[in-house]
Amino acid sequence: MLWRLLRFSQPHRGLLALAFACMVVLGATTGMYAYLMGPALRFLLEGGASGLGMPARLFPVLAAADRSTALWLFPALIVAIGIIKGLSYLGQFYWMGLYGQKVVGDLRRAVFWKLTSLSPLQLARERTGDLLSRFTSDVAAVEAAATYAVASYLRDGLQIAILVGVALFLDWKIAGFTLLVLPLSVIPAARLTRSVLRRTRDAQAQLGEIAAQIKEGLSGLRTIQAFNAEAAERARFAAHAEKHRSALIRAGWARGAVPGVMELLAAGALALALGYAVRAQLPPEHLVSVLTAIVLVYQPAKDLGRVSQFALQAAVAGERIFQLLDADHPVPAAAGLPAAPRLSRELRLEDVWFQYGDRTALQGCSFAAKAGQVTALVGPSGAGKSTVTQLLLRFARPDRGRILVDGEDVAGYAPDSVRESFALVTQESLLFSTSVLENIRFARPEASLQEVEAAARIASAHEFIQALPSGYDTPIGERGVVLSGGQKQRLCLARAVLAGAPVLVLDEATSNLDPENEAEVKRAMDAVLRDRTALVIAHRLSTVRGADAIHVMDQGRIVESGTHAELLRSGGLYARLWSLQESGGAARPEEASVA
């Protein structure tokens, strides 16, 4: 999983190379610190060039200097090394930070593109809060790993290699004996790491549950308060939070044990090394340099163990992210498919079958919609009407059967070009938190203001838009909160008109409106549908009584077809639905299937 995440770093190898160059300098200066500790001690005790040892041979200016000069020259050398080390640390921190931001920016972009490219049917099976959690907290976990873990692995790993080299150069016996602790610590660390990974995975999953509940709670706040269910929601939230906290605590215990094991083994190794050095009667400055290098090795080794938690969290987050990125649209846009023709004669479904999992939604559904006519699909809830819309817009493919545009199967065309033939208005007024102008222009961003106003006039929206504080430039808030239900739906109608698509699809466009707003939208729909090809899906039969053709669906099949008058005379399901709604039962048309 981490290797898959690292693929996002390929375009930014240059930044990583700059950071690594700084790390090389950082590691070299750290090694020089360790190497100079022994000579510094001897110089302080003995003075003169003889006390400088190897540094005097490396830097002849030190050997030629008298004691008074060396007293300031040698510390100046250490300060110079410190300045170089500080600048190199700053450089690697900056370049690694920039690298991490670039990688995570690409990852966020990939996740958002995937979200917007998947079928609404696929996303409907996911909880919105959990999807947002993958986009936020999971991507943030990857960001921490890219910024800190990768930097630590490179920087600390390089420092360990250099310091080990210095220690082995100075005394390979002591260094080899002491550094034997590092491979010995791998076994318990590996066991603890597996435990951390499992518990971190549980914690991330619970975080997704928390995000999902927050999203649901905010969306359904009126229902929660109306039923005085705040206590129940808080208890449910507390249960998720407790599971998340418990998983983090268990992971924290395992994470904390890794540096603890390292510390214990390091202390034992240093004690044994000191005992060996005393018996071997090594020169003090020699022993100081060796032990300094070894002590400096354990610090980056512990840092590696500490930042491994970022890598583990990134691995778990990567699993959740790639579950999304690996998802395929049920109707993939295969390369080389031609663009679909614009409807000019007829839209037809032939013996179409479709299932949602184990539930059959369409069973041999067949009907035709003529160009230039208004065709209506009606029927009880669950009859399969909206499923037809999903298939027409290529959000899914039929299990069997064909969808034809002017006699040509749409399966042979690019899915996005098929969608260009349809302009959709749903029962939910899907508006964005921008201006009125931008919401209508969403259908065709290049449209002029005059074209937008013309579409608004057709949808009977121009007058109320002009009455808004800033007219077409008025911000409407999230989901059009400043507008009434009828106004929001008329904006959606205007957007559909502006799209200029051959077929207008109205999927329960008035089902969520009160009678007054429904009447407003119905008048707007009558104007919009004049001389247009339209497919109207409705529960309320009064909105489709003037349709050129009405197809009645029940249990995934077309059971009746005709005009309003013909269907009433036939006395079938349509007549029973009409009778039920006219008698005041419009709120529950599904009962007609029992009538």
C-alpha positions as CSV (number, residue, x, y, z in Angstrom):
1,M,0.0,0.0,0.0
2,L,2.8,2.4,0.8
3,W,4.5,1.6,-2.5
4,R,1.2,2.5,-4.3
5,L,1.1,5.8,-2.4
6,L,4.7,6.5,-3.3
7,R,3.7,6.4,-7.0
8,F,2.1,9.8,-6.5
9,S,5.6,11.1,-5.8
10,Q,7.0,10.3,-9.3
11,P,6.2,13.8,-10.8
12,H,8.0,15.4,-7.8
13,R,11.3,13.5,-7.8
14,G,13.2,16.8,-8.2
15,L,12.0,18.1,-4.9
16,L,12.9,14.8,-3.2
17,A,16.4,15.0,-4.7
18,L,17.0,18.5,-3.4
19,A,15.8,17.4,0.1
20,F,18.0,14.3,-0.1
21,A,21.1,16.4,-1.0
22,C,20.4,18.5,2.2
23,M,20.1,15.2,4.1
24,V,23.5,14.1,2.9
25,V,25.1,17.3,4.2
26,L,23.1,16.9,7.4
27,G,24.3,13.3,7.9
28,A,27.9,14.2,7.1
29,T,28.0,17.1,9.6
30,T,26.4,14.8,12.3
31,G,29.2,12.3,11.6
32,M,31.8,15.1,11.9
33,Y,30.3,16.0,15.3
34,A,30.7,12.5,16.6
35,Y,34.2,12.2,15.1
36,L,35.3,15.5,16.8
37,M,34.1,14.7,20.3
38,G,37.1,12.7,21.3
39,P,39.7,15.1,19.9
40,A,37.8,18.0,21.5
41,L,38.1,16.3,24.9
42,R,41.8,15.6,24.4
43,F,42.5,19.2,23.2
44,L,40.8,20.5,26.3
45,L,42.9,18.3,28.5
46,E,46.3,18.5,26.8
47,G,46.1,21.4,24.3
48,G,48.4,22.0,21.4
49,A,48.3,20.3,18.0
50,S,49.0,16.9,19.5
51,G,45.7,17.1,21.3
52,L,43.8,17.7,18.0
53,G,44.6,14.3,16.6
54,M,43.0,13.5,13.2
55,P,41.4,17.0,12.8
56,A,44.9,18.5,12.8
57,R,45.8,16.2,9.9
58,L,42.6,17.0,8.1
59,F,42.9,20.7,8.6
60,P,46.7,21.8,8.5
61,V,45.8,25.3,9.7
62,L,45.0,23.8,13.1
63,A,48.3,21.9,13.3
64,A,50.2,25.1,12.6
65,A,48.3,27.2,15.1
66,D,49.6,27.9,18.6
67,R,47.4,27.1,21.7
68,S,45.9,30.6,21.9
69,T,44.9,30.5,18.3
70,A,43.6,27.0,18.4
71,L,41.4,27.9,21.4
72,W,39.2,30.0,19.2
73,L,39.9,28.3,15.8
74,F,38.8,24.8,16.9
75,P,35.5,26.1,18.5
76,A,35.0,28.2,15.3
77,L,35.3,24.9,13.3
78,I,32.6,23.3,15.4
79,V,30.3,26.4,15.1
80,A,30.8,26.4,11.3
81,I,29.8,22.7,11.2
82,G,26.8,23.6,13.3
83,I,25.8,26.4,10.8
84,I,26.1,24.1,7.9
85,K,24.1,21.4,9.7
86,G,21.4,23.9,10.6
87,L,21.1,25.2,7.0
88,S,21.0,21.7,5.6
89,Y,18.2,20.8,8.1
90,L,16.3,23.9,7.1
91,G,16.7,23.0,3.4
92,Q,15.5,19.4,3.8
93,F,12.6,20.5,6.0
94,Y,11.5,23.0,3.3
95,W,11.9,20.7,0.3
96,M,10.3,17.8,2.1
97,G,7.3,20.0,3.2
98,L,6.9,21.2,-0.4
99,Y,7.2,17.6,-1.7
100,G,4.6,16.4,0.8
101,Q,2.1,19.2,-0.2
102,K,2.6,18.4,-3.9
103,V,2.0,14.6,-3.4
104,V,-1.1,15.2,-1.2
105,G,-2.4,17.8,-3.7
106,D,-2.2,15.2,-6.5
107,L,-3.8,12.6,-4.2
108,R,-6.7,14.9,-3.3
109,R,-7.2,15.7,-6.9
110,A,-7.3,12.0,-7.8
111,V,-9.8,11.2,-5.1
112,F,-12.1,14.1,-6.1
113,W,-11.9,13.2,-9.8
114,K,-12.7,9.6,-9.0
115,L,-15.7,10.7,-6.8
116,T,-17.1,12.9,-9.6
117,S,-16.5,10.1,-12.2
118,L,-18.3,7.3,-10.4
119,S,-21.9,6.4,-10.9
120,P,-24.4,8.0,-8.4
121,L,-25.7,4.4,-7.9
122,Q,-22.3,3.4,-6.6
123,L,-22.0,6.3,-4.3
124,A,-25.5,5.8,-3.0
125,R,-24.3,2.6,-1.4
126,E,-21.7,4.5,0.6
127,R,-22.3,6.8,3.6
128,T,-21.5,10.4,2.6
129,G,-19.7,11.1,5.9
130,D,-17.5,8.1,5.4
131,L,-16.6,9.3,1.9
132,L,-15.8,12.8,3.3
133,S,-13.6,11.1,6.0
134,R,-11.6,9.4,3.2
135,F,-11.1,12.8,1.5
136,T,-10.1,14.6,4.7
137,S,-8.7,12.5,7.6
138,D,-7.4,9.7,5.4
139,V,-5.7,12.1,3.0
140,A,-4.3,14.0,6.0
141,A,-2.8,10.8,7.3
142,V,-1.0,10.3,4.0
143,E,0.1,14.0,4.1
144,A,1.7,13.4,7.5
145,A,3.5,10.3,6.2
146,A,4.7,12.1,3.0
147,T,6.0,15.1,5.0
148,Y,7.4,13.4,8.1
149,A,7.8,9.7,7.6
150,V,9.5,9.8,4.2
151,A,11.8,12.6,5.5
152,S,12.6,10.6,8.6
153,Y,13.3,7.4,6.7
154,L,15.7,9.2,4.3
155,R,17.3,11.6,6.8
156,D,17.6,9.2,9.8
157,G,18.5,6.2,7.7
158,L,21.3,8.2,6.1
159,Q,22.5,9.5,9.5
160,I,22.5,5.9,10.9
161,A,24.6,4.7,8.0
162,I,27.2,7.5,8.3
163,L,27.4,7.2,12.1
164,V,27.8,3.5,11.9
165,G,30.5,4.0,9.4
166,V,32.3,6.4,11.7
167,A,32.0,4.1,14.7
168,L,33.2,1.1,12.7
169,F,36.1,3.1,11.4
170,L,37.2,4.2,14.9
171,D,36.8,0.7,16.5
172,W,35.0,-2.0,14.7
173,K,34.9,-4.4,17.7
174,I,33.1,-2.0,20.1
175,A,30.9,-0.7,17.4
176,G,30.0,-4.1,16.0
177,F,29.2,-5.4,19.5
178,T,27.1,-2.4,20.5
179,L,25.2,-2.1,17.2
180,L,24.2,-5.7,17.3
181,V,21.2,-4.4,19.3
182,L,19.6,-2.9,16.1
183,P,18.9,-6.2,14.3
184,L,17.9,-7.8,17.6
185,S,15.2,-5.1,18.1
186,V,13.6,-6.0,14.7
187,I,11.7,-9.0,16.0
188,P,9.7,-7.4,18.9
189,A,9.3,-4.2,16.8
190,A,7.7,-6.3,13.9
191,R,5.3,-7.9,16.3
192,L,4.3,-4.6,17.8
193,T,4.0,-3.0,14.3
194,R,1.4,-5.6,13.2
195,S,-0.6,-4.9,16.3
196,V,-0.4,-1.1,15.7
197,L,-1.5,-1.7,12.0
198,R,-4.6,-3.7,13.1
199,R,-5.7,-1.3,15.7
200,T,-5.0,1.8,13.6
201,R,-7.3,0.2,10.9
202,D,-10.0,-0.1,13.5
203,A,-9.6,3.5,14.6
204,Q,-9.8,4.9,11.0
205,A,-12.9,2.9,10.4
206,Q,-14.5,4.3,13.5
207,L,-13.5,7.8,12.5
208,G,-15.4,7.2,9.2
209,E,-18.4,6.1,11.3
210,I,-18.2,9.3,13.3
211,A,-18.0,11.5,10.2
212,A,-21.0,9.7,8.7
213,Q,-23.1,10.2,11.8
214,I,-22.2,13.9,11.9
215,K,-23.3,14.3,8.3
216,E,-26.5,12.4,9.0
217,G,-27.1,14.4,12.2
218,L,-26.7,17.8,10.5
219,S,-28.9,16.7,7.5
220,G,-31.6,15.3,9.8
221,L,-31.5,17.9,12.6
222,R,-35.1,18.9,12.3
223,T,-36.2,15.2,12.5
224,I,-34.0,14.6,15.5
225,Q,-35.3,17.5,17.4
226,A,-38.9,17.0,16.3
227,F,-38.8,13.5,17.9
228,N,-36.8,14.7,20.9
229,A,-34.2,12.1,19.9
230,E,-31.1,14.2,20.9
231,A,-30.2,11.8,23.7
232,A,-30.3,8.8,21.5
233,E,-28.1,10.5,18.9
234,R,-25.7,11.6,21.5
235,A,-25.5,8.0,22.9
236,R,-24.9,6.6,19.4
237,F,-22.1,9.2,18.9
238,A,-20.6,8.4,22.3
239,A,-20.5,4.7,21.4
240,H,-18.6,5.4,18.1
241,A,-16.3,7.9,19.9
242,E,-15.6,5.3,22.6
243,K,-14.7,2.7,20.1
244,H,-12.4,5.1,18.3
245,R,-10.8,6.2,21.5
246,S,-10.3,2.6,22.6
247,A,-8.7,1.6,19.3
248,L,-6.3,4.6,19.5
249,I,-5.4,3.8,23.1
250,R,-4.6,0.2,22.2
251,A,-2.5,1.3,19.2
252,G,-0.8,3.9,21.4
253,W,0.3,1.2,23.9
254,A,1.8,-0.8,21.1
255,R,3.5,2.3,19.5
256,G,5.0,3.4,22.8
257,A,6.5,-0.1,23.4
258,V,8.7,0.2,20.3
259,P,11.0,3.0,21.5
260,G,10.8,1.4,25.0
261,V,12.3,-1.8,23.7
262,M,14.9,0.1,21.7
263,E,15.8,2.1,24.9
264,L,16.2,-1.0,27.0
265,L,18.3,-2.8,24.5
266,A,20.5,0.3,23.9
267,A,21.1,0.8,27.6
268,G,22.2,-2.8,28.0
269,A,24.5,-2.6,24.9
270,L,26.1,0.6,26.1
271,A,26.7,-0.9,29.6
272,L,28.4,-3.9,28.1
273,A,30.5,-1.7,25.7
274,L,31.7,0.4,28.6
275,G,32.7,-2.7,30.5
276,Y,34.6,-4.0,27.5
277,A,36.4,-0.6,27.0
278,V,37.5,-0.4,30.6
279,R,39.0,-3.9,30.4
280,A,40.7,-3.2,27.0
281,Q,42.1,0.1,28.4
282,L,41.2,2.2,25.4
283,P,42.3,5.8,25.2
284,P,39.6,8.1,26.6
285,E,39.2,10.3,23.5
286,H,39.0,7.2,21.4
287,L,36.2,5.8,23.5
288,V,34.3,9.1,23.6
289,S,34.2,9.4,19.8
290,V,33.0,5.8,19.4
291,L,30.4,6.0,22.1
292,T,29.2,9.4,20.8
293,A,28.7,7.9,17.3
294,I,26.8,5.0,18.8
295,V,24.6,7.2,21.1
296,L,23.9,9.4,18.1
297,V,22.9,6.3,16.1
298,Y,20.2,5.3,18.6
299,Q,18.4,8.7,18.4
300,P,17.6,8.5,14.7
301,A,16.8,4.8,15.2
302,K,14.2,5.8,17.8
303,D,12.9,8.6,15.6
304,L,12.3,6.0,12.9
305,G,10.3,3.9,15.3
306,R,8.4,7.0,16.4
307,V,7.5,8.2,12.9
308,S,6.6,4.7,11.8
309,Q,3.1,5.4,13.2
310,F,2.7,8.0,10.4
311,A,3.6,5.3,7.9
312,L,1.2,2.8,9.5
313,Q,-1.7,5.3,9.5
314,A,-0.9,6.2,5.9
315,A,-1.0,2.5,5.0
316,V,-4.4,2.1,6.6
317,A,-5.7,5.4,5.1
318,G,-4.3,4.2,1.7
319,E,-6.4,1.0,1.9
320,R,-9.5,3.1,2.3
321,I,-8.5,5.6,-0.4
322,F,-7.6,2.9,-2.9
323,Q,-10.9,1.2,-2.3
324,L,-12.4,4.3,-3.8
325,L,-9.7,4.9,-6.5
326,D,-9.9,1.2,-7.6
327,A,-13.6,1.4,-8.1
328,D,-14.8,1.1,-11.8
329,H,-17.8,2.9,-13.2
330,P,-20.4,0.3,-14.2
331,V,-20.4,1.9,-17.7
332,P,-16.7,2.6,-18.4
333,A,-15.8,5.2,-21.0
334,A,-13.8,2.9,-23.3
335,A,-11.3,4.6,-25.6
336,G,-12.3,4.9,-29.3
337,L,-16.1,4.9,-28.8
338,P,-17.9,7.3,-31.1
339,A,-20.1,10.1,-29.9
340,A,-23.8,9.3,-29.8
341,P,-26.2,11.0,-32.3
342,R,-28.7,13.5,-31.0
343,L,-32.2,12.2,-30.8
344,S,-34.2,13.1,-33.9
345,R,-36.9,10.3,-34.1
346,E,-37.3,8.0,-31.2
347,L,-36.0,6.8,-27.8
348,R,-36.8,3.2,-27.1
349,L,-36.3,0.6,-24.4
350,E,-36.4,-3.1,-25.6
351,D,-36.9,-5.8,-23.0
352,V,-34.7,-4.2,-20.4
353,W,-33.9,-6.0,-17.2
354,F,-32.0,-4.6,-14.2
355,Q,-31.2,-5.6,-10.6
356,Y,-30.0,-3.7,-7.5
357,G,-28.1,-6.6,-5.9
358,D,-30.7,-9.2,-5.2
359,R,-33.7,-6.9,-5.9
360,T,-35.1,-6.9,-9.4
361,A,-36.0,-3.3,-10.5
362,L,-36.9,-3.8,-14.1
363,Q,-38.4,-7.0,-15.7
364,G,-38.5,-6.8,-19.4
365,C,-39.4,-3.1,-19.6
366,S,-40.2,-1.9,-23.1
367,F,-41.6,1.4,-24.3
368,A,-40.9,4.2,-26.8
369,A,-40.7,8.0,-26.5
370,K,-41.2,9.9,-29.8
371,A,-39.2,13.0,-30.6
372,G,-41.2,16.2,-30.2
373,Q,-43.6,14.6,-27.7
374,V,-44.1,14.5,-24.0
375,T,-43.9,10.9,-22.7
376,A,-44.8,10.1,-19.1
377,L,-43.9,7.2,-16.8
378,V,-46.2,6.8,-13.9
379,G,-46.9,4.1,-11.3
380,P,-46.6,3.2,-7.6
381,S,-43.4,3.6,-5.6
382,G,-40.8,1.0,-6.4
383,A,-42.2,0.3,-9.9
384,G,-38.9,1.1,-11.5
385,K,-39.5,4.6,-12.9
386,S,-36.4,6.3,-11.6
387,T,-34.3,3.2,-12.6
388,V,-35.2,4.0,-16.2
389,T,-33.6,7.4,-15.7
390,Q,-30.4,5.9,-14.3
391,L,-30.1,3.6,-17.3
392,L,-30.8,6.4,-19.8
393,L,-28.1,8.5,-18.3
394,R,-25.7,5.6,-18.4
395,F,-25.2,5.5,-14.6
396,A,-25.6,1.8,-15.0
397,R,-26.0,-0.7,-17.8
398,P,-29.0,-3.0,-18.3
399,D,-28.5,-6.7,-17.3
400,R,-30.4,-7.6,-20.4
401,G,-32.1,-5.7,-23.2
402,R,-31.2,-2.6,-25.2
403,I,-31.7,1.2,-25.0
404,L,-31.9,2.7,-28.5
405,V,-31.6,6.2,-29.8
406,D,-33.0,6.5,-33.3
407,G,-32.6,2.7,-33.6
408,E,-28.9,2.6,-32.5
409,D,-27.9,0.8,-29.3
410,V,-26.3,3.4,-26.9
411,A,-23.9,0.7,-25.6
412,G,-21.8,1.4,-28.7
413,Y,-21.3,5.1,-27.9
414,A,-19.2,7.0,-25.4
415,P,-21.3,7.3,-22.1
416,D,-20.7,11.1,-21.7
417,S,-21.9,11.8,-25.2
418,V,-25.1,9.8,-24.5
419,R,-25.7,12.1,-21.4
420,E,-25.4,15.1,-23.6
421,S,-28.7,14.2,-25.1
422,F,-30.5,14.6,-21.7
423,A,-31.1,17.5,-19.4
424,L,-32.2,16.3,-15.9
425,V,-34.4,17.9,-13.3
426,T,-34.9,15.7,-10.1
427,Q,-37.2,15.9,-7.2
428,E,-34.4,17.4,-5.1
429,S,-33.5,20.9,-6.1
430,L,-29.8,20.4,-6.6
431,L,-28.3,23.8,-6.4
432,F,-24.8,25.1,-5.4
433,S,-23.8,27.7,-2.9
434,T,-22.9,30.3,-5.6
435,S,-24.9,33.0,-7.4
436,V,-28.2,32.5,-9.3
437,L,-26.2,33.2,-12.5
438,E,-23.6,30.5,-11.9
439,N,-26.3,27.9,-10.9
440,I,-28.2,28.4,-14.2
441,R,-24.9,28.6,-16.2
442,F,-23.7,25.4,-14.7
443,A,-25.4,23.6,-17.6
444,R,-23.4,25.6,-20.1
445,P,-20.6,27.7,-18.6
446,E,-19.9,29.6,-21.8
447,A,-23.5,30.9,-22.1
448,S,-24.0,34.6,-22.2
449,L,-26.1,36.6,-19.7
450,Q,-28.8,37.1,-22.4
451,E,-29.0,33.3,-23.0
452,V,-29.3,32.7,-19.2
453,E,-32.1,35.3,-19.0
454,A,-33.9,33.7,-21.9
455,A,-33.8,30.3,-20.2
456,A,-35.0,31.9,-17.0
457,R,-38.0,33.5,-18.8
458,I,-39.0,30.2,-20.3
459,A,-38.9,28.6,-16.8
460,S,-40.9,31.5,-15.3
461,A,-38.0,32.4,-13.1
462,H,-36.8,35.8,-14.5
463,E,-39.3,37.9,-12.5
464,F,-38.4,36.5,-9.0
465,I,-34.7,36.6,-9.9
466,Q,-34.9,40.3,-10.7
467,A,-36.6,40.9,-7.3
468,L,-33.6,39.3,-5.4
469,P,-31.2,41.8,-3.7
470,S,-28.5,41.5,-6.4
471,G,-30.6,39.9,-9.2
472,Y,-28.7,37.2,-11.1
473,D,-25.6,37.9,-8.9
474,T,-27.4,37.1,-5.7
475,P,-25.7,34.3,-3.7
476,I,-28.3,31.6,-2.8
477,G,-26.5,29.8,0.0
478,E,-26.0,26.1,0.5
479,R,-28.7,24.2,-1.5
480,G,-30.5,27.4,-2.3
481,V,-31.5,28.1,1.3
482,V,-32.6,31.7,0.6
483,L,-35.2,30.5,-2.0
484,S,-38.6,28.8,-1.7
485,G,-39.1,25.3,-2.9
486,G,-40.8,26.5,-6.1
487,Q,-38.2,29.1,-6.8
488,K,-35.4,26.5,-6.4
489,Q,-37.1,24.1,-8.8
490,R,-37.7,26.8,-11.4
491,L,-34.0,27.6,-11.3
492,C,-33.3,23.9,-12.0
493,L,-35.8,24.1,-14.9
494,A,-34.0,27.1,-16.3
495,R,-30.7,25.3,-16.0
496,A,-32.1,22.3,-18.0
497,V,-33.5,24.7,-20.6
498,L,-30.1,26.4,-21.0
499,A,-28.4,23.0,-21.6
500,G,-30.2,22.7,-24.9
501,A,-30.3,18.9,-24.8
502,P,-32.7,17.1,-27.1
503,V,-34.5,15.3,-24.3
504,L,-35.7,16.9,-21.1
505,V,-36.0,14.4,-18.2
506,L,-38.2,15.5,-15.3
507,D,-37.9,12.9,-12.5
508,E,-40.5,13.6,-9.8
509,A,-39.9,17.3,-10.3
510,T,-42.9,18.4,-8.2
511,S,-43.2,15.6,-5.7
512,N,-41.4,17.5,-2.8
513,L,-43.5,20.7,-3.2
514,D,-46.5,22.0,-1.4
515,P,-49.6,22.7,-3.5
516,E,-48.8,26.4,-4.1
517,N,-45.2,25.8,-5.1
518,E,-46.4,22.8,-7.2
519,A,-48.8,25.1,-9.1
520,E,-45.9,27.6,-9.8
521,V,-43.6,24.8,-11.1
522,K,-46.4,23.2,-13.1
523,R,-47.0,26.4,-15.0
524,A,-43.3,26.7,-15.6
525,M,-43.1,23.1,-16.7
526,D,-46.0,23.7,-19.2
527,A,-44.0,26.5,-20.7
528,V,-40.8,24.5,-20.8
529,L,-42.3,21.4,-22.3
530,R,-44.0,23.2,-25.2
531,D,-42.8,21.7,-28.5
532,R,-40.0,19.8,-26.6
533,T,-39.1,16.1,-26.4
534,A,-39.5,15.2,-22.7
535,L,-39.7,12.2,-20.5
536,V,-41.7,13.0,-17.3
537,I,-41.6,10.7,-14.3
538,A,-44.3,11.4,-11.8
539,H,-46.3,10.2,-8.9
540,R,-48.8,13.0,-9.2
541,L,-50.9,12.2,-12.2
542,S,-52.2,15.7,-12.5
543,T,-48.8,16.8,-13.7
544,V,-48.9,14.4,-16.7
545,R,-52.5,14.4,-17.8
546,G,-51.6,16.4,-20.9
547,A,-48.8,14.1,-22.0
548,D,-48.9,12.8,-25.5
549,A,-48.3,9.2,-24.2
550,I,-48.4,7.8,-20.7
551,H,-46.8,4.5,-19.8
552,V,-47.9,2.9,-16.5
553,M,-45.3,0.8,-14.7
554,D,-45.8,-1.8,-12.0
555,Q,-43.1,-4.2,-10.6
556,G,-40.6,-3.3,-13.3
557,R,-42.9,-3.7,-16.3
558,I,-45.1,-1.5,-18.5
559,V,-48.6,-2.7,-17.8
560,E,-50.6,0.0,-19.6
561,S,-50.0,2.7,-22.3
562,G,-52.1,5.4,-23.8
563,T,-53.3,9.0,-23.3
564,H,-54.9,10.2,-20.1
565,A,-58.5,9.7,-21.4
566,E,-57.8,6.3,-22.9
567,L,-56.2,5.0,-19.6
568,L,-59.2,6.3,-17.6
569,R,-61.6,4.5,-19.9
570,S,-59.6,1.2,-19.6
571,G,-60.2,1.1,-15.9
572,G,-56.8,-0.4,-15.1
573,L,-54.0,0.6,-12.7
574,Y,-53.9,4.2,-14.0
575,A,-57.6,4.7,-13.4
576,R,-57.2,3.4,-9.8
577,L,-54.2,5.7,-9.2
578,W,-56.2,8.6,-10.5
579,S,-59.2,7.8,-8.4
580,L,-57.1,7.4,-5.3
581,Q,-55.3,10.8,-5.8
582,E,-58.5,12.6,-6.7
583,S,-60.1,11.3,-3.5
584,G,-57.2,12.8,-1.4
585,G,-54.7,9.8,-1.2
586,A,-52.0,11.4,-3.3
587,A,-49.5,11.2,-0.5
588,R,-49.6,7.4,-0.7
589,P,-50.0,6.3,-4.3
590,E,-48.2,3.0,-3.7
591,E,-51.4,1.8,-2.1
592,A,-52.9,1.7,-5.6
593,S,-51.0,-1.5,-6.3
594,V,-53.1,-3.1,-3.6
595,A,-56.4,-1.5,-4.5
